[in-house]
Amino acid sequence: MSERPRVELLDADSASGLADLLHQFLEQTIEASDEKAEAARALRGKVVVRAAEDEDIAVKILFEGQRIELRDVGAQRDSSPGIQGDFLSVAHVTSGEESPLALVLSRRLRVSFGLLQIPFLVRVLLLMRVDDGRARRSPWLVVAPLLLLVLALLLYFMTR
């Protein structure tokens, strides 16, 4: 097994509570699981996690293989996929109380993405899921029907 990815919080002295929470969560998750470390190392891209309570609180997470960088970005917007939720929902994800996928389905976490960003965003959400030791279904059992639904909707609207 190669070295675990290094998780860095830029400007840690002035970081938001959301940035601190996500930084601690990612460090602990990667340290606790070889599988999660490998999944994190395979990710390449960026995602923005935004607080629903305050649009000025947002953290960009950049996955670069052996390095994961977190930084506060405030109200700055770009084309990165995004996850937005109230602080309590994010805390529930990071504590393992609730699955990020379940929170997305219940609309307590909102996601924004381009069509080509779906696989990356799903892999980030799966990385954020805290395993509780129970046997899990393959993530493709969730992802495959979702992708088929998206493709069906695209075909439907393109042929209208």
C-alpha positions in Angstrom: 0.0 0.0 0.0 1.4 3.4 -0.9 1.4 6.4 1.3 -1.9 7.9 2.4 -2.9 11.2 0.8 -1.8 14.3 2.8 -4.8 16.5 3.8 -3.9 20.2 4.0 -6.1 23.1 5.2 -4.7 26.3 3.7 -4.8 29.4 6.0 -5.8 27.2 8.9 -5.4 30.0 11.4 -8.3 31.9 9.8 -10.3 28.9 8.5 -14.1 28.7 8.9 -15.7 26.1 11.2 -16.9 24.3 8.1 -13.3 24.1 6.7 -12.1 22.8 10.1 -14.8 20.2 10.3 -14.2 18.9 6.7 -10.4 18.9 7.3 -10.7 16.8 10.4 -13.2 14.5 8.8 -11.1 13.8 5.7 -7.9 13.3 7.8 -9.7 10.8 10.1 -11.5 9.0 7.3 -8.3 8.5 5.3 -6.3 7.5 8.4 -8.8 5.0 9.5 -9.3 3.0 6.3 -7.0 1.7 3.6 -10.0 1.5 1.3 -10.9 5.2 1.8 -7.2 6.2 1.4 -7.1 4.4 -1.9 -10.4 6.0 -3.0 -9.2 9.4 -2.1 -5.9 8.9 -3.9 -7.8 8.0 -7.1 -9.8 11.2 -7.1 -8.8 14.1 -9.3 -10.8 17.2 -9.3 -12.5 19.8 -7.1 -15.8 20.1 -5.2 -17.2 23.0 -3.3 -19.0 22.4 0.0 -21.3 25.4 0.8 -23.1 26.2 4.0 -26.9 26.7 3.5 -27.1 29.2 6.4 -24.6 31.6 4.9 -23.7 31.8 1.2 -20.3 33.4 2.2 -19.2 30.2 3.9 -17.8 27.7 1.3 -14.9 25.3 1.2 -13.2 24.2 -2.0 -11.7 20.7 -1.7 -9.1 19.9 -4.4 -8.2 16.2 -4.8 -4.8 15.7 -6.4 -3.9 12.1 -5.8 -1.4 12.2 -3.0 -2.6 15.6 -1.7 -6.0 16.9 -0.7 -6.2 20.7 -0.3 -9.0 22.5 1.5 -9.5 26.3 1.4 -12.2 28.8 2.2 -13.5 30.4 -0.9 -16.4 32.5 0.4 -19.1 33.5 -2.0 -16.7 32.9 -5.0 -18.5 30.7 -7.6 -17.1 28.6 -10.4 -18.1 25.5 -12.4 -17.0 23.0 -9.8 -19.6 20.5 -8.6 -21.1 21.6 -5.4 -22.6 20.2 -2.2 -24.7 22.5 -0.1 -26.4 21.8 3.2 -27.0 23.2 6.6 -24.2 22.8 9.2 -26.1 20.1 11.1 -26.5 17.9 8.0 -22.8 18.3 7.2 -22.0 17.4 10.8 -24.2 14.3 10.6 -22.3 13.2 7.5 -18.9 13.8 9.1 -19.9 12.0 12.3 -21.3 9.0 10.5 -24.8 9.5 11.7 -26.2 9.8 8.2 -25.1 8.9 4.7 -24.5 11.7 2.3 -26.4 9.9 -0.4 -29.4 9.5 1.9 -29.3 13.2 2.7 -29.1 14.1 -1.0 -32.1 11.9 -1.7 -34.0 13.5 1.2 -33.0 17.0 -0.1 -31.2 17.9 3.1 -28.0 18.1 1.0 -28.3 19.7 -2.4 -25.8 19.0 -5.2 -25.0 21.0 -8.3 -23.0 19.5 -11.2 -22.6 19.3 -14.9 -23.5 16.0 -16.6 -19.8 14.9 -17.0 -19.2 15.7 -13.3 -21.6 13.0 -12.0 -19.1 10.2 -11.6 -16.6 12.4 -9.7 -19.4 13.8 -7.4 -20.7 10.3 -6.7 -17.2 9.1 -5.8 -16.7 12.1 -3.5 -20.1 11.3 -1.7 -19.1 7.7 -1.4 -15.7 8.8 0.1 -17.7 10.9 2.6 -19.9 8.0 3.7 -18.7 6.6 7.0 -18.7 2.8 7.0 -20.3 1.3 10.1 -19.1 -2.3 9.5 -22.3 -3.5 7.9 -22.2 -5.2 4.5 -22.8 -2.6 1.8 -24.2 -3.0 -1.6 -22.0 -2.1 -4.5 -22.1 1.6 -5.2 -22.8 0.7 -8.8 -26.2 -0.6 -7.7 -27.0 3.0 -6.9 -25.0 4.8 -9.6 -26.0 2.7 -12.6 -29.8 3.3 -12.3 -29.1 7.0 -11.7 -27.0 7.2 -14.9 -29.6 5.3 -16.9 -32.3 7.7 -15.6 -30.1 10.7 -16.7 -29.5 9.2 -20.1 -33.2 8.4 -20.6 -34.2 12.0 -19.7 -31.5 13.4 -22.0 -32.9 11.2 -24.9 -36.4 12.2 -24.1 -35.7 15.9 -24.2 -33.5 15.7 -27.2 -36.1 13.9 -29.3 -39.0 16.3 -28.4 
